[in-house]
Amino acid sequence: MFNNKVILITGGTGSFGKKFTEILLRKHKPKKIIIYSRDELKQFEMSQEFYQQCMRYFIGDVRDLERLRMAMEGVDYVIHAAALKQVPAAEYNPMECIKTNIHGAENVIQAALHNNVKKIIALSTDKAAKPINLYGATKLASDKLFVAANNLVGSRETRFSVVRYGNVVGSRGSVVPFFKKLIDMNAEHLPITSDKMTRFWITLEQGVEFVLKNFERMQGGEIFVPKIPSMGMVDLAKAIAPHMVTKIIGIRPGEKLHEVMCPSDDSHLTLEFHDHYVIQPTIQFSHQYDFTRNNLGETGEPVESGFEYNSGSNNNWLNENQLLEMIGES
C-alpha cells in the first residue's frame, strides 16, 4: 500500500523516523518520503545516509500550523513521531512539552484534515496509560485528540489511529545505550532505580513493522498495542554486564515500578487479537465500526472485565539471551 505513495514523518530525524525510512526504502517504492523536523544538522546528516530521489527534507516545527499545511500538500499517509520525550525535561519545562506534544498534535490533525490526508498514525507510549508525569499526561492528551479527530472528518476519507508501545531497545535516551556508556567508562557500578522495576521491550524494527501493519489494519480511532515481552531492570543489567555490580538509587520523579499499556479502566473497550490489543474509541459519531474485525480480516475478542496489560504481570518475559539478541538487532 506504500508503493507510489507520499509519506510524511514528523520528527523524522529521530530513531524511529530513520528506521521507518530505511524499511520503507528497502521494502516498498514510495513516490516521496518527506522528513519533517526542526533540526537542520540532523536533517543534513540524515540526507547523507538517505539521498534517494524520492527523499524530501522539510525544516519545520509541529507548533507551526501553516508550515505543516504546506508540507502535507499531496501527502497520502502521515506518521506523527515528533514529541518532547524526556521525563525530567518535561517536568522542568512543562509549557514547552505542552506546546509540542498537545498543541503540535492538534496542528498535525488540522493540517491533515486541510489536505485530505488518507491515513495518520500517531506514536504513543506506555507512559500515556495511567500517567503520573507530565510527559505521559501530554501523550494521553495527544492520544485523545487523534482518536477524537475521526469525529471531525465529515465526508473526507481521512482516518486517524494511534500506536502505543514500550521501551525501544537501543533508541536514543534509553537505558541500554546508557548502561553501555557506563561500561565503556569503566564505571564501578550500574545504577538501578528499584530491584522490582519492570519494563516492556521492543526493537526499533519491530516497532516500525507494527506501525506499517497497522496502516493496513486501521479503520480509524483505534489505539493499537503490540504484545511484547517484559524484563526486570536488574535482569537487564545482569544480561548486559554480568561482571558489574548494581546499585539501587531509588525511583526518580515521574517513574513507575511497572508500566501499563492497556489500563484496567479501559478493559470494557479492549479487544485481544493474536499478536496485539486494540483499545476502541469511547465515542463514535461519524462512522460506526465493528472493531472486532480489522481491515486485514483479523478477528479479536473482548478481554475480561478488569484486565490490565502491565509489564509486571505480563505473561511474556525476556531471558538474557533473548535480550542480547534484541540488542544485536537494534
C-alpha positions as CSV (number, residue, x, y, z in Angstrom):
1,M,0.0,0.0,0.0
2,F,3.0,2.3,0.2
3,N,4.1,1.9,-3.4
4,N,3.8,5.2,-5.3
5,K,2.5,7.0,-2.2
6,V,3.6,10.2,-0.5
7,I,4.5,9.6,3.2
8,L,5.4,12.4,5.7
9,I,7.1,11.7,9.0
10,T,7.0,14.4,11.7
11,G,10.1,14.2,13.9
12,G,11.6,12.2,11.0
13,T,15.2,12.6,12.0
14,G,14.7,10.6,15.3
15,S,15.5,7.0,15.8
16,F,12.0,5.9,14.7
17,G,12.0,8.1,11.6
18,K,15.3,6.8,10.4
19,K,14.4,3.2,10.8
20,F,11.0,3.8,9.2
21,T,12.6,5.4,6.2
22,E,15.2,2.6,5.9
23,I,12.4,-0.1,5.9
24,L,10.2,1.9,3.5
25,L,13.0,2.2,1.0
26,R,14.0,-1.4,1.5
27,K,10.6,-3.0,1.1
28,H,8.5,-0.5,-0.8
29,K,8.7,2.0,-3.7
30,P,7.2,5.2,-2.3
31,K,6.7,8.2,-4.6
32,K,8.0,10.6,-1.9
33,I,9.2,10.4,1.8
34,I,9.0,13.8,3.5
35,I,11.2,14.2,6.6
36,Y,9.6,17.0,8.7
37,S,11.7,18.2,11.6
38,R,13.2,21.3,13.1
39,D,16.9,20.4,13.4
40,E,18.9,21.3,10.3
41,L,22.0,19.4,11.4
42,K,20.1,16.2,11.9
43,Q,18.4,16.7,8.5
44,F,21.8,17.2,6.8
45,E,23.2,14.1,8.5
46,M,20.2,12.0,7.5
47,S,20.4,13.3,4.0
48,Q,23.9,11.9,3.7
49,E,22.5,8.5,4.6
50,F,19.2,8.6,2.7
51,Y,19.8,10.5,-0.5
52,Q,17.4,8.6,-2.8
53,Q,15.5,10.7,-5.4
54,C,12.2,10.2,-3.5
55,M,13.6,11.8,-0.3
56,R,12.5,15.3,0.7
57,Y,13.7,17.3,3.8
58,F,11.4,19.9,5.2
59,I,12.6,22.1,8.1
60,G,9.6,22.9,10.3
61,D,8.1,22.6,13.8
62,V,4.8,20.8,14.6
63,R,4.0,24.0,16.5
64,D,3.8,25.8,13.1
65,L,0.4,25.0,11.6
66,E,1.0,26.9,8.4
67,R,4.2,25.1,7.7
68,L,2.6,21.8,8.4
69,R,-0.2,22.6,6.0
70,M,2.3,23.4,3.3
71,A,4.3,20.2,4.0
72,M,1.3,18.0,3.8
73,E,0.1,19.1,0.4
74,G,-0.4,15.9,-1.7
75,V,0.5,13.6,1.2
76,D,-1.2,10.2,1.4
77,Y,0.0,9.0,4.8
78,V,1.4,10.7,7.9
79,I,3.4,9.2,10.8
80,H,3.4,11.6,13.8
81,A,6.6,10.8,15.7
82,A,7.6,14.3,16.8
83,A,7.5,14.8,20.6
84,L,9.4,16.1,23.6
85,K,10.1,12.8,25.4
86,Q,12.5,13.2,28.3
87,V,10.5,12.9,31.5
88,P,12.8,15.2,33.6
89,A,12.9,17.9,30.9
90,A,9.2,17.8,30.6
91,E,8.8,18.3,34.4
92,Y,11.2,21.3,34.3
93,N,9.8,22.8,31.1
94,P,6.1,21.9,31.3
95,M,4.8,24.6,28.9
96,E,7.3,23.6,26.2
97,C,6.2,20.0,26.4
98,I,2.5,21.0,26.2
99,K,3.2,23.2,23.1
100,T,4.9,20.4,21.2
101,N,3.0,17.3,22.4
102,I,-0.5,18.7,22.7
103,H,-0.7,21.8,20.5
104,G,1.6,20.1,18.0
105,A,-0.8,17.1,17.8
106,E,-3.7,19.5,17.2
107,N,-1.8,21.2,14.4
108,V,-1.0,17.8,12.7
109,I,-4.7,16.9,12.8
110,Q,-5.7,20.3,11.4
111,A,-3.1,20.1,8.6
112,A,-4.1,16.5,7.7
113,L,-7.8,17.5,7.5
114,H,-7.0,20.5,5.4
115,N,-5.1,18.4,2.9
116,N,-7.4,15.3,2.9
117,V,-4.5,13.0,4.0
118,K,-5.8,9.5,3.8
119,K,-4.3,7.9,7.0
120,I,-2.5,9.2,10.0
121,I,-0.9,7.2,12.8
122,A,0.4,8.9,15.9
123,L,3.1,7.3,18.0
124,S,2.3,7.0,21.7
125,T,4.0,5.5,24.8
126,D,3.2,3.2,27.7
127,K,3.6,6.4,29.9
128,A,0.3,7.7,28.4
129,A,-1.6,4.9,30.2
130,K,-2.4,5.9,33.8
131,P,0.2,8.8,33.5
132,I,2.0,10.1,36.6
133,N,4.3,12.5,34.9
134,L,3.8,15.5,32.5
135,Y,5.2,13.7,29.5
136,G,2.8,10.8,29.9
137,A,-0.1,13.3,30.5
138,T,0.7,15.2,27.3
139,K,0.8,12.0,25.3
140,L,-2.5,10.8,26.8
141,A,-4.0,14.2,25.7
142,S,-2.4,13.7,22.3
143,D,-3.9,10.1,22.0
144,K,-7.3,11.5,22.9
145,L,-7.0,14.2,20.2
146,F,-6.1,11.8,17.5
147,V,-8.8,9.3,18.4
148,A,-11.5,12.1,18.6
149,A,-10.2,13.6,15.3
150,N,-12.2,10.8,13.5
151,N,-15.3,12.6,14.5
152,L,-14.2,15.7,12.6
153,V,-13.6,14.2,9.2
154,G,-17.2,14.5,7.8
155,S,-17.2,13.2,4.2
156,R,-13.4,13.0,4.0
157,E,-11.6,9.7,3.7
158,T,-9.1,10.8,6.4
159,R,-8.7,8.4,9.3
160,F,-6.6,8.7,12.5
161,S,-5.2,6.0,14.7
162,V,-2.6,5.6,17.5
163,V,0.2,3.1,18.1
164,R,1.3,2.7,21.7
165,Y,4.3,0.6,22.8
166,G,7.0,0.4,25.4
167,N,10.8,0.9,25.7
168,V,12.7,0.7,22.5
169,V,16.0,-1.3,22.8
170,G,18.9,0.9,21.7
171,S,17.0,4.0,20.9
172,R,18.4,7.4,21.9
173,G,17.9,8.1,25.6
174,S,17.0,4.5,26.5
175,V,18.7,2.6,29.4
176,V,20.6,0.1,27.1
177,P,23.0,2.7,25.5
178,F,23.3,4.4,28.9
179,F,24.5,1.2,30.5
180,K,26.8,0.6,27.6
181,K,28.3,4.0,28.0
182,L,29.0,3.3,31.7
183,I,30.6,0.0,30.9
184,D,32.9,1.7,28.4
185,M,33.8,4.3,31.0
186,N,34.8,1.5,33.4
187,A,32.1,2.7,35.9
188,E,32.2,1.0,39.3
189,H,28.5,0.0,39.2
190,L,25.3,0.2,37.2
191,P,22.6,2.3,38.8
192,I,19.2,0.7,39.2
193,T,16.2,2.7,40.4
194,S,14.5,-0.3,42.0
195,D,15.1,-4.0,42.1
196,K,11.4,-4.6,41.5
197,M,11.1,-2.3,38.4
198,T,10.0,-3.9,35.1
199,R,9.5,-2.5,31.6
200,F,8.1,-3.6,28.2
201,W,10.7,-4.0,25.5
202,I,10.6,-3.9,21.7
203,T,13.2,-3.4,19.0
204,L,13.1,-0.4,16.6
205,E,12.5,-2.7,13.7
206,Q,9.6,-4.4,15.4
207,G,8.1,-1.1,16.3
208,V,8.3,0.1,12.6
209,E,6.8,-3.2,11.3
210,F,4.0,-2.9,13.8
211,V,3.2,0.7,12.6
212,L,3.3,-0.4,8.9
213,K,1.0,-3.3,9.6
214,N,-1.5,-1.0,11.4
215,F,-1.8,1.3,8.4
216,E,-3.4,-1.8,6.7
217,R,-5.4,-2.8,9.8
218,M,-6.8,0.6,10.8
219,Q,-10.4,1.7,10.4
220,G,-10.0,4.9,12.4
221,G,-10.0,5.6,16.2
222,E,-8.1,2.5,17.4
223,I,-5.2,2.5,19.8
224,F,-3.0,-0.4,18.7
225,V,-0.8,-2.1,21.4
226,P,1.6,-4.9,20.5
227,K,2.1,-8.0,22.6
228,I,5.7,-7.6,23.7
229,P,7.9,-9.1,26.4
230,S,8.8,-7.6,29.8
231,M,12.1,-7.7,31.7
232,G,13.1,-6.6,35.1
233,M,15.8,-3.9,35.3
234,V,18.0,-5.9,37.5
235,D,17.9,-8.8,35.0
236,L,18.6,-6.4,32.1
237,A,21.7,-5.1,33.9
238,K,23.0,-8.6,34.6
239,A,22.5,-9.6,31.0
240,I,24.4,-6.6,29.6
241,A,27.2,-6.6,32.2
242,P,27.2,-9.8,34.3
243,H,30.6,-8.8,35.8
244,M,29.4,-5.5,37.2
245,V,27.7,-4.8,40.5
246,T,24.4,-2.9,40.6
247,K,23.4,-0.1,43.0
248,I,19.9,0.8,44.0
249,I,19.5,4.5,43.7
250,G,15.7,4.9,44.2
251,I,12.8,5.7,41.9
252,R,13.2,9.1,40.1
253,P,10.4,11.6,40.0
254,G,7.7,10.6,37.5
255,E,8.7,7.0,37.3
256,K,6.6,3.9,38.0
257,L,7.7,0.5,39.2
258,H,5.7,-1.1,36.3
259,E,4.4,0.4,33.1
260,V,0.9,-0.1,31.7
261,M,-0.3,-0.2,28.1
262,C,-3.9,-1.2,28.4
263,P,-5.3,0.2,31.7
264,S,-7.9,-1.8,33.6
265,D,-10.3,1.2,33.4
266,D,-10.3,0.6,29.6
267,S,-10.9,-3.1,29.8
268,H,-14.5,-2.7,28.5
269,L,-13.0,-1.1,25.4
270,T,-10.1,-3.5,24.9
271,L,-10.0,-6.3,22.3
272,E,-7.4,-9.1,22.1
273,F,-6.0,-10.2,18.8
274,H,-3.4,-12.9,18.2
275,D,-0.4,-10.6,18.4
276,H,-1.8,-7.2,19.7
277,Y,-4.6,-5.5,21.6
278,V,-6.9,-2.7,20.4
279,I,-8.4,-0.1,22.6
280,Q,-11.6,1.1,20.9
281,P,-12.7,4.7,20.9
282,T,-15.2,5.7,23.7
283,I,-17.4,7.7,21.3
284,Q,-18.1,7.2,17.6
285,F,-20.1,9.9,15.8
286,S,-19.1,10.0,12.1
287,H,-18.7,6.2,11.5
288,Q,-19.7,3.1,13.3
289,Y,-17.2,0.3,13.0
290,D,-17.0,-3.3,14.2
291,F,-13.5,-3.2,15.6
292,T,-13.6,-7.0,16.4
293,R,-12.7,-7.5,12.7
294,N,-10.0,-5.3,11.1
295,N,-9.3,-4.4,7.5
296,L,-6.9,-7.4,7.2
297,G,-9.7,-9.8,8.3
298,E,-8.1,-10.5,11.7
299,T,-10.6,-11.0,14.5
300,G,-10.4,-10.0,18.1
301,E,-12.3,-10.9,21.3
302,P,-13.2,-8.6,24.3
303,V,-10.9,-9.1,27.3
304,E,-12.2,-9.9,30.7
305,S,-13.5,-7.1,32.9
306,G,-10.7,-5.5,34.9
307,F,-8.0,-6.8,32.5
308,E,-4.8,-4.7,32.6
309,Y,-1.7,-5.1,30.3
310,N,1.0,-4.4,32.8
311,S,4.8,-5.0,32.5
312,G,4.9,-6.5,36.0
313,S,2.1,-9.1,35.4
314,N,2.9,-9.8,31.7
315,N,2.9,-13.5,30.8
316,N,5.8,-13.0,28.3
317,W,9.2,-12.4,29.8
318,L,12.6,-11.9,28.2
319,N,15.6,-14.1,29.2
320,E,19.2,-12.9,29.0
321,N,19.9,-14.5,25.6
322,Q,16.7,-13.0,24.1
323,L,17.6,-9.6,25.3
324,L,21.1,-9.8,23.9
325,E,19.6,-10.9,20.6
326,M,17.3,-7.9,20.6
327,I,20.3,-5.6,21.4
328,G,22.1,-7.1,18.5
329,E,19.2,-6.4,16.2
330,S,18.8,-2.8,17.3
